[in-house]
């Protein structure tokens, strides 16, 4: 299965005084890409939230490879690495012209939004990787 690709344009607000993307903004870029990926998988997060279930980032391993700058056109590729009943592990790579700038391994958990206890992933996300 090919990765989900989400386009990102670097705006002035994304950069620091040196004109490069501020490190925390890569987390925003990959969050937007994950939200778009979840939507593409058929999960309605508003309806899920109404049932008291939300996604929480449990762990992120981040690797900053090269800087992005103002007006760069980036892509965030999202791929499933692993799935269990209540969590999913994703690879997310931010590239410019196919050159990796940032890589992250992100572990998401489905949790009860009121008590923070684990919940089962929506059926749409429990499919085996590559299905």
C-alpha positions in Angstrom: 0.0 0.0 0.0 1.4 3.4 -0.9 1.8 6.1 1.7 -0.7 8.8 2.3 0.8 12.1 1.0 -0.2 15.5 2.4 1.2 18.8 0.9 2.5 21.6 3.1 3.6 25.0 2.1 6.0 26.8 4.5 4.6 30.2 5.5 6.4 33.1 7.3 4.7 32.1 10.5 6.3 28.7 10.4 9.9 30.1 10.4 12.2 31.4 13.0 14.4 34.5 12.9 16.9 32.6 10.8 14.3 32.0 8.1 14.1 28.2 8.7 11.1 26.2 9.9 11.0 26.3 13.7 11.5 22.7 15.0 8.1 22.4 16.8 6.3 23.2 13.5 7.3 19.9 12.1 5.0 18.4 14.7 2.2 20.6 13.5 2.8 19.5 9.9 2.7 15.8 10.7 -0.4 16.3 12.9 -2.2 17.8 10.0 -1.1 15.0 7.8 -2.3 12.4 10.4 -5.7 14.1 10.6 -6.0 14.0 6.8 -4.9 10.4 6.8 -7.5 9.4 9.4 -10.2 11.1 7.5 -9.1 9.3 4.3 -9.4 6.0 6.2 -13.1 6.7 6.8 -12.9 7.8 10.4 -15.1 10.7 11.4 -13.3 12.2 14.4 -16.2 14.4 15.3 -18.5 11.4 15.6 -15.8 9.4 17.4 -15.4 12.3 19.9 -19.2 12.2 20.4 -18.8 8.6 21.5 -16.1 9.8 24.0 -13.1 8.4 22.0 -10.1 10.5 21.0 -6.6 9.8 19.7 -3.6 10.7 21.9 0.1 10.7 20.9 1.7 8.2 23.2 5.3 8.5 21.8 7.1 10.3 19.1 10.7 9.6 18.0 11.8 12.6 15.8 14.9 12.9 13.6 15.6 16.3 12.1 17.7 15.8 8.9 17.8 19.1 7.0 16.0 22.5 7.3 13.0 23.7 5.4 12.7 27.4 4.6 10.1 30.0 3.7 7.9 29.1 0.6 9.2 25.6 0.4 6.6 23.1 -0.9 6.8 20.0 1.3 5.1 16.7 1.4 4.3 14.6 4.5 4.1 10.8 3.8 2.3 8.7 6.4 2.5 4.9 6.5 1.3 2.4 9.0 4.0 0.3 10.6 2.0 -1.6 13.2 -1.6 -1.9 14.5 -3.1 -3.4 17.7 -6.6 -3.2 19.1 -6.0 0.1 20.8 -2.9 1.7 19.2 -1.3 2.3 15.9 2.3 3.1 15.0 3.0 5.4 12.0 6.0 6.5 10.0 5.8 10.1 8.9 8.4 11.7 6.6 8.6 15.3 5.6 10.3 15.8 2.2 11.2 18.6 -0.2 11.8 17.4 -3.7 11.9 13.8 -2.4 14.7 14.7 0.0 13.8 13.7 3.6 14.0 16.7 6.0 12.3 15.2 9.0 11.3 11.7 10.1 9.1 10.6 12.9 7.8 7.4 14.3 4.5 8.2 16.0 2.6 5.9 18.3 -1.1 6.8 18.7 -3.5 5.4 21.3 -7.3 5.5 21.3 -8.5 6.7 24.7 -11.6 7.6 26.6 -11.6 11.4 26.5 -12.9 11.7 30.0 -10.9 9.1 31.9 -7.9 8.7 29.6 -8.3 4.9 29.7 -7.5 2.8 26.5 -10.3 2.2 24.0 -10.4 0.1 20.9 -9.4 1.7 17.7 -12.3 2.3 15.2 -12.8 -0.7 13.0 -11.5 1.3 10.0 -8.1 1.6 11.6 -7.9 -2.0 12.9 -7.3 -3.4 9.4 -3.9 -5.1 9.1 -1.1 -2.9 7.7 -1.2 -2.9 3.9 -4.8 -4.0 3.8 
